[in-house]
Amino acid sequence: MRKLITSLAALLLSCQAHSAAVWQVSNGEHTLYLGGTLHILSPQDYPLPAPYETAFEKADTLVFETDMETVSSAAFATKMIEQNSYEDAGTVAQELNDETYQLLTAYISKHNLPLDTLKHMKPAMLGLTLTMLEYRRAGLTSQGVDAYFFSKAMDEGKAIDWFETPDEQLAFISAMAEGRKTNLFATLLKILKTWKLLSPP
């Protein structure tokens, strides 16, 4: 049995300069390939380094972080937004202190983003949205390693498994900032403001 397991790498550098983050573990009878990935890449990152494709070809089963087909669906996106948005007239301003909310509105204004839409998102969802927008501003517009190989595995009929269900991931995201919303969000905004690596000239 040969398995390829993909997971989110913490460091952007693991996917830069076409360096491969693939490891092979074997006990003589069974072989496990571990692949470090990012969920979003730039077009220049393709084709992927050869070790990724080699591990894919040799693996009988691919194990992903979650069910990529479900989390990429419109239905799941709607569910995620509904669970992470305020009802009625609620806004993120009620969750953050004045200083942090001012940081947020300044960031949104600087990048010409729609405050009337974004302010109705809860902190965790809003933080993810702003981060993804920053990625895209930096040219990271292509699918990540996991989505690429999930699609390829589906096309070739390879066995697929995952560690967490989409609903388990959604529950984690929804609870991610509980109890420390202001501190975490203030830190995120400061990081985005000074994120020279992902900021256009």
N, C-alpha and C positions, 0 to 999 in steps of 0.2 A: 504494500500500500504506500503510495506516494502522495503527500499532501502539500499544497502551497497555501500558506497562511499569510494574508495581507493585513496590515494594521497601520494606523495613523502614526507617522513619524513626528516627533515633537519639533525637530529642527528643519527649517527650510533648506539648510545646506545639504541635507541628505539627498535632495533631488536636484541640486544645482550642478552645473558643469558635467552633466551626464554621468555622475558617479552612481554606481549601483549599490543599493543597500539590500543585498540578498545573501542569506546564510543557509547552509545545508547542514542538517543534523541527521545522523544515521546510526542505527544499532546493528547494522549488517543485514537485517531483514526488512526493516521499515525505514523510510526516508522522509524527512520533513524539511520543507523549504520555507524559510521565513522572509517575507518581503516587506521592507519599510516603504510606506507610501504617503502621499499627500492627496487631499480630496480635490485639489484644483491645481492645474499646471498651466504653463504658457505653451503656445503652439511650437515654440522652439525646443521644448523638452521631448518632442517626438521626432523620430522613433525613440523608444525607450532603450536603455542599455541592454545589450544582448543577454546578460544573466537573467533578467526578468522573463524574457521570451523562452529561454532555455528551461527555466523552472516551470513555466506554464506548460510547455510541451511534455515534460516528464511527469507532471502531477496527474494523478487519477481524480483527485478531489480538490476543489478550491474552497477555502474557508475564509469568509469575509467578516468584517466588523458587524455588518447587519445585512438585511435583504435590500440590496441596492435597487432592485426593480420597484419595490414598494415605496421606498423613500424618495424615488425620483418621480413618482406619479403625482398628477394634479390633485387627486383625492387626498393624499397624505399632506401635500403642501397646504391645502385648505384646512385640514384638521390641525396642523401645527400652528397656523395663524390663529385659528379660532381659540385654541387652548392657551395661546400666549398673547392675547389681546384683551384689553379692558372692555367690559360691557358698558353700554350706555355712554355716559360722558366722561368716564374715567380716563386718566392720562398718566404717563410716566412721572409727571411732575409731583404726583402725590406720593411717590415712592422715594424720591431723591431729595436731598437737602438743596437749599437755594444755590450754593456754590457749584454743586455738581450739575444742576439743571442749567445753570448759566454756561458751563463748559459745553454741555450738550447742544444748546441752541446756537452757540458761537460756532461749533464744529459744523452743524447742519447748515447754517447760513453761509459759511465760508465755501462749502462745496455745493451750494445751490440745491440742497435736498428738500423734499416736501415735508416740512415740519407737521402739517396738519394730518398727514398719514402716519408718520413715524411715531408721533407722541402717543398714539393709542396702543403701541406695542409695549409689552412688559419688558423689564430690563434685560433678561436673558436673550429674548428674541431680538430685541433692538440691538444689543451688542453683537450678536451673530450677523445681523443684517449690515451693520456699519462695517464690520470686518470684511465681509464678502465684497461690499462695494469698494473698499480700499484695495483688496486683491485685484478686482477688475480694473480699477484705475491704473494699476501697475502692469496690466497686460496679461494677468493670469486668467485666461478666458476659456481654457480647454478642460475637458474632463480629467479627473485624477487617475492614478494608477489603478485604484480599486474599481472604479466605474468602467475603465477600459477593459480590464480583464473579466469583470462580471459579464459585460456584454459579449466578449469573445467566448467565454465559457458557455453562455446560453446558445450562441450561434453554433458552437461545435458539439453541443450536447454533453459537456462534462458535468460531473456531479458537483453540486454546490451546497455549501452549508454556511452558517454564520454563528457568531457568539451571542448576539443580542437581537431580540425582535425589534422591529421599528417602534412599537409602542413602548418598549423598555427604554429605548434611546430618547423618545419624546418625553417620557416621564423624567429622565435625567436632565434634559435641557430645561424643562419647565421648572424644575426645582433647583437649578444650578446656582442661582444667586440668592436663594432664600436666606434671610437673616443677616446678609451683608451686601445688600443691593447697592447702597451708596458707595461704599468703599471699592467694591469690585468695578462698578461702572466708572467711577472717577479715575481709577487706575487705567482702565481700558481707553478712556478718552485721551489721557495723557500719552499713552503708548501710541495711539493712532496719530496724535498731533505731531509726534517726534519720530515717526516711523520712516526714517530716511531711506531704508532699504526698499520700501514699497511706495515711495512717493515719487511722482514724476518730477522732472527738473522744472 
